[in-house]
């Protein structure tokens, strides 16, 4: 018998957050669609939806942390389910990026006559992959090494080293995002410049969005570690963020090799 149940599974209490989250997402969708149809005031609805969604996610994840850290509801069986869920989530994210790579290869391997039958299309000046893109690659791969160091230090119960590795990872992640924003500002083409611009900004832009989400993920893990939520034997919240960050690293490596070098740069 466990917490009044004859099983080791966690039956969650009634929660308002799924409903409020769905309503917030509806606000964002309706506002965005209206804004795309030139109803300028609809942007306020989008911002309201985003604000509500951030609040909902904050309160929802607070409840999950409370259930797992302070109430002890995350048994080994529950943690096994959480691990499987995180793995399946990352697989779904992989397939999300497969769609962008598919679109890129579809256009690059057989460029149509409308774009000059060449790739990159006529009139497009691609980025030099050995400048900011190469620097960003080094930064992101280095952050993958520091998050791994943080994991090993946590398991070894070396608190000072864990905090230093956490801080290094977060700093490198912020630097990567800043450099990508600078690259976008200086880009010689836009998302409206043929299929090249569309596939480039959609793939690298969504990756940048995932980097921001991963940075928040790791930062929350850092705050939890400083607050003594993790132990050397019980730290799945950190492990999940590390898995996600390694996924972000691998996707960027493919983006760099395929979009920046193979499909964008002509020696």
N, C-alpha and C positions, 0 to 999 in steps of 0.2 A: 504494500500500500504506500503510495507516494502523494503527499499533499491532499489526502482525502480521495485519491483515485486509485484504481487497481491497474494502473499502467504508468509508464514513464513518459507519456506524451503530454504536451502542453496544450490545453484547451483555452484559447484566449478569451478574455472577457469582452463584453459588448463594447465596441469602439465607434465613435463618430467620425474618425479620420478617413476611412474609405469613402464615405458619403461626401464629406467636405472636400476631399481630394478630387472626386469626380466632378463636383460642382465647379471647383477652381479650374479644372481642365476644360470644362464646358465654356467658362468665361473666356479663357485664352483662345479657344477654337473659334467661337462666334466673333470675338473681337478681331482676331487676325483675318478671318474671311471677310468681314466687313471692311477692314482697313485695306485689304487688297482690292476691294471694289471702290476705293477712293472715298470712304467715309472716314474722314480724318479724326473725328471725335472718338472713333472706335478704339484708337490706341489707348485711351484711358481704361477701357474695359480689359485690354490685354495686360496692362500694368497692374490692374486690380487683381486679375486672375493669377498673375505671377506672384504678387505679394501674398495672396491667400494660400497659394500652393506651397511657397517657402515656409509659411507658418505651419501649415498642416504637416509637411514633412518633418519639420523640427519637432513638433509635439509627438508625432507618430514614432519617430526614431528615439525620442526621449523615453517613451513608454517601453519600447523594445529593450533599450539599455537597462531600464529599471527592472524589467522582468528577468533579464538574464544575469545582471550583476548583483542586484540586491535581494530579489525574491527567490532566486535559485530555480527558476522554472526551466532553464535550458539544460536539461539532462543530457547525458551522452547520446541518447536516442534522438533528442531534439537537435543537438549539434550535428549529428550525422545528416539529418534532413536539411539543415541550414547549409552544410557543405555541398550537398547535392544540388540544392537550389542555386547556390552561387556558381557552381560549375555550369549548370544549364543556362544560367543568365549570361555567362561569358560566351558560351557556345552561340547563343542567340545574337550577341553582339558581333561575334565573328561573321555570322551570316549577313548581318547588317552591312559590314564593310565589304563582304564578297560582292554584294550588289553594286557598289561603287567601282570596285576593280573590274567587274564584268562590263559595266558601261564604258570604262576607260579603254579596256582591251578591244571591245567591240568597235570603238571609233578609231583607235590607234592602229590596229592591225589591217584595217581596210578603210582608209580615209576616203570619204566621198568626194565627188567632183566639186561640190559646193564649197569645200574648204581648201580646194587646190590639189586634191588627191595626194597630199603630203601630210606628215605629222612631225612636229607641230604644224598647225595650219598656217597658210600664208598670212603674213602680217602679225603673227604672234612671236614675241621675243620671250623665250622661257627664262627662268631663273638659272643662274650659274650654281650647280649643285655643290660646288666646292667652296662656297662662301657661307652665308648664313645657314643654309640647309645642312651642311656638313657640321657646323658648330652646334646646331640644334640636335643633330644625331648624337654627337659626343656627349652633350649635356644630358639627353634623355637616357642614353645607355648608362651613363655614370649614376644617374638617379636610380636606375634599376639595381646597380651594385650597392648603393647606400641603403636602399630599402631592404635588400637581402642581408646586409651587415646588421641593420637594426633588428631583423628577425632573429639572427643567430645570437646577437647580444642579449636580446630579451630572453631567449631560451636559456642562456648561460647566466641569467640574472645579473648582468653587468649594466646597472641602471644608467650610469653616466655615459657610457658608450652608446647605449640605446637612444638616449636623448640627443646626443650629438649626431647620430646617424639619421634620426627623425628630422632634425633641423636641416641637415644637409639635403635630404630628399626634398623637403618642402621648398627650400631656397632654389634648388635646381629646377624644380617644376615651375616656380614663378618666373624664373629667368627664361625658361623655354617659351612660356606663354608670351612674355614681353617681346622676345625676339620674333615670334611668329606674327604678333600684331605689327611690329615694325616692318616685317617683310610684306605684309598685306598693304600697308600704307604706301610702300615704295614699289608695289607691283606695277609692271608696265602694261598689264591687261586687267580686265574686270571679269566678273562672273557672266556678264552679258556678251563677252567676246568669244563667240562660237562654242562648240561643244568642248573645246579644250578648257576654256575658262570655267565652264559649268562643272565639268568633272574635277578640275583641279581644286576649285574653291569648295565644292561640296565634300570631297573626300578629305582634304586637309583641314577644312573648317570643322567638320564633324569630329575629326580626330582632336583638334584643339579643344572642342567642347568636352570631349571625354577626358582630356588632360585636366581641365578645370574641375570636372566632377571628381576625378581621381585625387586631385590636390586637396579638395575639401574632405574627401574620404580619409586621406592620410592625416590631415590636420585634426579631424575629430578623433582619430585613433591616438594621435599625439596627446591631445587634451585628456583623453581617457587614461592613457598610460601615466601621465603626470599625476592624475587623480587616483592612481593605484587601482584601476579597474582590471588590469591585466596581470596575470601571473605567468611564470615560465611554462606551466602546464595548461593554462586556460586563457587563451587569447585569440579566439576565432575572429573577433572583430578586426584585429590587426591583420591576421592571415588573409581575410577576405580582401582587405584594401591592398595587400601586397600582391595577391593574385591578379586583381584588377589592374594594378600598375604594370605588372609584367605583360599583361595583355596589351596595354597601351604602348609599351615599348616595342613589342613584336609588330604591331600594326604600323607604327611609324617606320620601322626598318623596311618593311615591304613598300610603304609609300615612298620612302626615299629612293630605294633601288628602282622601283617601277616608274614612278611619276617624274621624279627629279632627274634621274640618270638615264634609264632606258628610254623613256618616252618623251623627255623634254630637252635633253642637252645634246647638241651636235658638235663633236670635236672638229 
